Amino acid sequence: MALIHHTTLKPTKVELLAGWLPTRPWYHGPAAPELAKAGGFRLDDPAGEVGIEFMVVTEGSGGPEGSGAYLVPLTYRGAPLEGAEHALVGTMEHGVLGPRWAYDGCHDPLLTAGLLALIEGRAEAQAQSVTDTPDREVERSYAGQGPLPGLGAPVDTDESTEFAVADGGLVLRLRRVLTPGSTPSDDAAGHVTGAWNQPDGTRTRAPFATLQAL
C-alpha cells in the first residue's frame, strides 16, 4: 500500500515536467508550457518502496499550440534506477522521504508490470492523493484468457508510447496525447481509461492505454 505524504516537493512534479515535456516527440505544445496537474491515478508497489503514478497534465497557455492533455507515467525512487539514466525526468527533495529520482515510467519495469496487472485485473487503481483508496473512475478490461507475456522496449511516436507484447500478436499503446471524450476501439483486446479535469473545469475521460492486434 502506497502511503501518501502531504508535504513539500522541491522542485514540484509540474515544475520538473515543464522542462522535460518539450523534449518529448509526442509533446505538441509551446517550448515554455504552462502546466497544471489535472488527474490520473496511482498503483501500489508490492514492496512499498517506489511511487507509481499515471499523471495527466494540461497545457493552458492558450496559444495555437496549447490546450493539450498529456499522460505522463512516472515512478519515484529513493535511489537511481540502474541503466535508466536516459529516462530520468529529474530529482526532487521530498519533505519526508528526502531525495527522490523521478523517471519516465515507461522505462521502469515496475510500472510496466503494474500496468499489465491492472489491465488483467490483478491490480487495482488507487487514488492519486488519498492513501489506501481505490480510484473508481478508472476502468479496465481484458479479453484474454491468461496472463500477458512480457513487453518489448518502449518506442515513442508522435502520439503515444508503444510496446510490442512478447507473443508477437499484440501491441500495448500508451496514449501520451489524450483525446477528451474518446473511447477504446471495438477491436481492442484490453484497455485502461481514466479521467481528468479540463482547463475550463469540466471533467472528461479517455483511454489511457489499449491493447491492439498488430
GIVEN-V971894 format. One record per run of one state. SS is the DSSP state (2 for helix, 1 for strand, 0 for the rest). FROM is the first residue (numbers start at 1). TO is the last residue. If there is no record, write none. Layout:
ss=[SS;SS]
from=[FROM;FROM]
to=[TO;TO]
This chain:
ss=[0;1;0;2;0;1;0;1;0;1;0;2;1;0;1;2;0;2;0;1;0;1;0;1;0;1;0;1;0;1;0;1;0;1;0;1;0;1;0]
from=[1;9;11;13;24;35;44;51;60;69;78;85;88;95;98;105;108;109;121;126;127;134;135;139;143;151;152;155;157;160;166;170;176;177;178;190;198;203;214]
to=[8;10;12;23;34;43;50;59;68;77;84;87;94;97;104;107;108;120;125;126;133;134;138;142;150;151;154;156;159;165;169;175;176;177;189;197;202;213;214]
